[in-house]
């Protein structure tokens, strides 16, 4: 990671502050009491364009921006112990890991051993292929399966979690989204919820209402923003998500960890996204 790139990214962050404008500044001033966590994380899927080619360089930059936590999406083609050593070098912890359902099904024991080696607290089911979510009964069966995984994870000193997109809110011809069934079937002692605030919003649901419906269940958030009618993903703070309101409800949610994420970083610049997004969240404190 060379100095020229570092200075260019710093300039991008200054541009973010200019874009916010007076309206956003008033919102920030009104949100000083919002419970933005002291430690902010990032889902490493957001910087996958730079992994695994420059693991140390990326971690160095993230630490410079102020990230002290990451959520993994694989270990950059390194053994878990080697990846943990790289995190330790830059003072970064990884309390959570996204591990695909197929991998969990094929060798849960190995996945849990890797999670222990890296120092995770949570092992998260990150996404479901269409054939893994055929109908409402499929979600209920999946919840039972994740509960059983949760029992094994608990014995290993870990906890399972589930991360949503928008498709979990399919109603299957009723007035009730399957996501409600999933949350209610998952055992809170064994499985936490990681709410992707953006995808819940895209699906038409207010995250704060979800927090109030299931208080204390949402231990982790994906902090993701979008702008315009199609909610094109943006730097956090430059979209339409009401972050002061959301963080003000963090205690109701049960929030422990907040991970900034972009499925597709704006302008293809993942480091500018990472820097601008954390700068915005830090400004809410």
C-alpha positions as CSV (number, residue, x, y, z in Angstrom):
1,X,0.0,0.0,0.0
2,X,2.0,3.0,-1.2
3,X,2.0,6.6,0.1
4,X,0.3,8.0,-3.0
5,X,-2.7,5.7,-2.5
6,X,-2.9,6.6,1.2
7,X,-3.0,10.3,0.4
8,X,-5.6,9.8,-2.3
9,X,-7.8,7.9,0.1
10,X,-7.4,10.7,2.7
11,X,-8.5,13.2,0.1
12,X,-11.6,11.1,-0.6
13,X,-12.5,11.2,3.0
14,X,-12.3,15.1,3.0
15,X,-14.7,15.0,0.0
16,X,-17.1,13.0,2.0
17,X,-17.3,15.7,4.7
18,X,-18.0,18.3,2.0
19,X,-20.8,16.2,0.5
20,X,-22.6,15.9,3.8
21,X,-23.7,19.6,3.8
22,X,-25.6,21.6,6.5
23,X,-28.6,19.3,6.7
24,X,-26.5,16.3,7.5
25,X,-24.5,18.4,9.9
26,X,-27.6,19.2,11.9
27,X,-28.5,15.6,12.0
28,X,-25.1,14.7,13.3
29,X,-25.4,17.4,16.0
30,X,-28.7,15.9,17.1
31,X,-27.2,12.5,17.3
32,X,-24.3,13.0,19.7
33,X,-26.0,10.7,22.2
34,X,-26.4,7.9,19.6
35,X,-24.8,4.7,20.8
36,X,-22.2,4.2,18.1
37,X,-19.9,1.5,19.5
38,X,-16.5,2.5,20.7
39,X,-15.0,-0.1,18.3
40,X,-16.1,-0.2,14.7
41,X,-15.6,-3.2,12.4
42,X,-15.8,-3.9,8.7
43,X,-16.8,-7.0,6.8
44,X,-13.8,-8.0,4.8
45,X,-16.0,-9.0,1.9
46,X,-16.0,-5.2,1.2
47,X,-12.3,-5.2,0.4
48,X,-12.2,-8.6,-1.4
49,X,-10.8,-6.9,-4.5
50,X,-7.5,-6.4,-2.5
51,X,-7.5,-9.8,-0.8
52,X,-5.6,-12.1,-0.8
53,X,-3.0,-10.2,-2.7
54,X,-2.1,-7.6,-0.1
55,X,-3.4,-8.8,3.3
56,X,-0.9,-6.9,5.4
57,X,-1.3,-3.7,3.4
58,X,-5.1,-3.7,3.6
59,X,-5.1,-4.5,7.4
60,X,-2.5,-1.7,7.9
61,X,-4.8,0.8,6.1
62,X,-7.9,-0.3,7.9
63,X,-6.1,0.1,11.3
64,X,-4.9,3.6,10.2
65,X,-8.6,4.5,9.4
66,X,-9.6,3.5,12.9
67,X,-10.9,0.0,12.5
68,X,-10.2,-2.3,15.4
69,X,-12.4,-5.2,14.4
70,X,-13.2,-7.2,11.2
71,X,-15.7,-9.8,10.2
72,X,-14.1,-12.4,8.0
73,X,-15.3,-13.9,4.8
74,X,-12.6,-16.6,4.5
75,X,-9.0,-16.2,5.6
76,X,-7.4,-14.8,2.4
77,X,-6.0,-18.3,1.5
78,X,-4.0,-18.5,4.7
79,X,-4.2,-21.0,7.5
80,X,-6.3,-19.7,10.3
81,X,-3.3,-19.3,12.7
82,X,-1.4,-17.3,10.1
83,X,-4.4,-15.0,9.5
84,X,-4.8,-14.5,13.2
85,X,-1.1,-13.5,13.4
86,X,-1.7,-10.9,10.7
87,X,-4.6,-9.4,12.6
88,X,-2.6,-9.3,15.8
89,X,0.2,-7.4,14.0
90,X,-2.2,-4.5,13.4
91,X,-4.1,-4.7,16.7
92,X,-7.3,-5.9,15.0
93,X,-9.6,-8.6,16.3
94,X,-12.2,-10.7,14.4
95,X,-15.2,-11.4,16.7
96,X,-17.3,-12.8,13.8
97,X,-16.9,-15.0,10.7
98,X,-19.1,-15.6,7.7
99,X,-18.9,-19.3,6.8
100,X,-21.0,-20.7,4.0
101,X,-23.8,-23.1,4.9
102,X,-22.4,-25.8,2.6
103,X,-19.1,-25.6,4.4
104,X,-20.8,-25.8,7.8
105,X,-22.8,-28.8,6.7
106,X,-19.8,-30.6,5.3
107,X,-17.4,-30.2,8.2
108,X,-18.8,-28.2,11.1
109,X,-16.0,-29.4,13.4
110,X,-13.3,-28.0,11.2
111,X,-15.1,-24.7,10.9
112,X,-15.4,-24.4,14.6
113,X,-11.7,-25.2,15.1
114,X,-10.8,-22.5,12.6
115,X,-13.0,-20.1,14.4
116,X,-11.3,-20.8,17.7
117,X,-7.9,-20.4,16.1
118,X,-8.8,-16.9,14.7
119,X,-10.5,-15.8,17.9
120,X,-14.0,-15.5,16.7
121,X,-17.0,-15.4,19.1
122,X,-19.7,-15.8,16.4
123,X,-20.0,-18.1,13.4
124,X,-22.5,-16.7,10.9
125,X,-24.6,-18.3,8.2
126,X,-24.2,-15.5,5.6
127,X,-26.4,-16.4,2.6
128,X,-28.8,-19.0,1.3
129,X,-28.9,-20.3,-2.2
130,X,-32.4,-20.5,-3.7
131,X,-32.7,-24.2,-3.2
132,X,-31.9,-23.7,0.5
133,X,-35.0,-21.5,1.0
134,X,-37.7,-23.1,-1.0
135,X,-40.7,-22.2,1.2
136,X,-41.7,-21.3,4.7
137,X,-41.2,-24.9,5.9
138,X,-37.7,-24.8,4.5
139,X,-36.9,-21.8,6.7
140,X,-38.3,-23.7,9.8
141,X,-36.2,-26.8,9.0
142,X,-33.2,-24.6,8.5
143,X,-33.7,-23.0,11.8
144,X,-33.8,-26.4,13.5
145,X,-30.6,-27.3,11.7
146,X,-28.8,-24.1,12.8
147,X,-30.0,-24.7,16.4
148,X,-28.3,-28.1,16.3
149,X,-25.1,-26.4,15.0
150,X,-25.5,-23.9,17.8
151,X,-25.4,-26.7,20.4
152,X,-22.1,-27.8,19.0
153,X,-20.8,-24.3,18.7
154,X,-21.7,-23.6,22.3
155,X,-19.7,-26.6,23.5
156,X,-16.7,-25.1,21.6
157,X,-17.2,-21.8,23.4
158,X,-18.8,-20.1,20.3
159,X,-22.2,-19.0,19.1
160,X,-23.9,-19.4,15.8
161,X,-25.6,-16.4,14.1
162,X,-27.7,-15.7,11.0
163,X,-27.3,-12.9,8.5
164,X,-30.2,-11.8,6.3
165,X,-30.7,-10.4,2.9
166,X,-34.0,-9.2,1.5
167,X,-35.3,-12.6,0.4
168,X,-36.0,-13.8,4.0
169,X,-38.9,-11.3,4.1
170,X,-40.8,-13.2,1.4
171,X,-44.4,-13.8,2.6
172,X,-45.2,-16.8,0.5
173,X,-48.7,-15.6,-0.1
174,X,-49.5,-14.5,3.5
175,X,-49.2,-11.3,5.4
176,X,-46.2,-12.6,7.5
177,X,-42.6,-12.7,6.3
178,X,-40.7,-15.9,6.7
179,X,-38.0,-13.9,8.6
180,X,-40.4,-13.7,11.6
181,X,-40.7,-17.5,11.6
182,X,-37.0,-17.9,11.3
183,X,-36.2,-15.5,14.2
184,X,-38.9,-17.1,16.4
185,X,-37.7,-20.7,15.7
186,X,-34.0,-20.0,16.3
187,X,-33.1,-20.5,19.9
188,X,-31.7,-17.1,21.3
189,X,-29.4,-19.0,23.7
190,X,-27.8,-20.8,20.7
191,X,-28.2,-18.4,17.7
192,X,-27.8,-14.7,17.4
193,X,-29.2,-12.5,14.6
194,X,-27.0,-10.3,12.5
195,X,-29.3,-7.8,10.9
196,X,-28.2,-6.3,7.6
197,X,-30.0,-3.0,8.1
198,X,-29.8,-2.1,4.4
199,X,-31.4,-5.3,3.1
200,X,-34.1,-5.2,5.7
201,X,-34.9,-1.7,4.6
202,X,-34.8,-2.7,0.9
203,X,-37.3,-5.4,1.8
204,X,-39.7,-2.8,3.2
205,X,-39.1,-3.3,6.9
206,X,-38.0,-0.7,9.5
207,X,-35.1,-2.1,11.4
208,X,-36.1,-0.2,14.6
209,X,-39.5,-1.9,14.4
210,X,-37.7,-5.2,14.2
211,X,-35.6,-4.3,17.2
212,X,-38.8,-3.6,19.1
213,X,-40.5,-6.7,18.0
214,X,-37.5,-8.9,19.0
215,X,-35.6,-6.9,21.6
216,X,-32.1,-8.0,22.4
217,X,-31.8,-10.5,19.5
218,X,-29.7,-8.4,17.1
219,X,-26.2,-8.8,18.5
220,X,-24.5,-7.7,15.2
221,X,-25.4,-5.3,12.5
222,X,-24.2,-4.8,8.9
223,X,-24.0,-1.0,8.5
224,X,-24.7,-0.5,4.8
225,X,-26.2,2.5,3.1
226,X,-27.9,3.2,-0.2
227,X,-29.0,6.2,-2.2
228,X,-31.7,7.0,-4.8
229,X,-34.9,5.2,-5.7
230,X,-33.0,2.0,-6.3
231,X,-30.9,2.2,-3.1
232,X,-27.6,2.1,-5.0
233,X,-25.0,1.3,-2.3
234,X,-23.1,4.2,-1.1
235,X,-20.5,5.3,1.4
236,X,-22.2,5.1,4.8
237,X,-23.7,8.5,5.6
238,X,-24.1,9.5,2.0
239,X,-27.3,7.5,1.5
240,X,-30.8,7.6,2.8
241,X,-30.5,5.4,6.0
242,X,-31.2,7.3,9.2
243,X,-28.1,6.3,11.1
244,X,-28.7,8.6,14.2
245,X,-32.1,7.0,14.7
246,X,-30.8,3.5,14.1
247,X,-27.9,3.8,16.6
248,X,-30.2,5.5,19.1
249,X,-32.0,2.1,19.2
250,X,-28.9,0.0,19.6
251,X,-29.6,-0.9,23.2
252,X,-33.1,-2.2,22.3
253,X,-31.5,-4.2,19.5
254,X,-28.9,-5.7,21.8
255,X,-26.1,-4.5,19.6
256,X,-22.6,-5.8,20.4
257,X,-20.7,-5.4,17.1
258,X,-21.3,-3.1,14.1
259,X,-19.6,-4.1,10.8
260,X,-19.5,-1.6,7.9
261,X,-20.1,-3.3,4.6
262,X,-20.6,-2.7,0.9
263,X,-21.6,-5.6,-1.4
264,X,-20.3,-3.4,-4.2
265,X,-18.2,-0.5,-3.0
266,X,-19.1,2.8,-4.8
267,X,-16.8,3.7,-7.8
268,X,-15.1,0.3,-7.2
269,X,-12.8,1.9,-4.6
270,X,-13.1,-0.3,-1.5
271,X,-10.6,1.7,0.6
272,X,-12.3,5.0,-0.1
273,X,-15.5,3.4,1.0
274,X,-13.9,2.0,4.2
275,X,-12.4,5.3,5.1
276,X,-15.3,7.5,4.4
277,X,-17.8,5.2,6.1
278,X,-15.9,5.0,9.4
279,X,-15.2,8.7,9.4
280,X,-19.0,9.3,9.2
281,X,-19.7,6.9,12.1
282,X,-17.0,8.4,14.3
283,X,-18.6,11.9,13.6
284,X,-21.8,10.6,15.3
285,X,-20.2,10.1,18.7
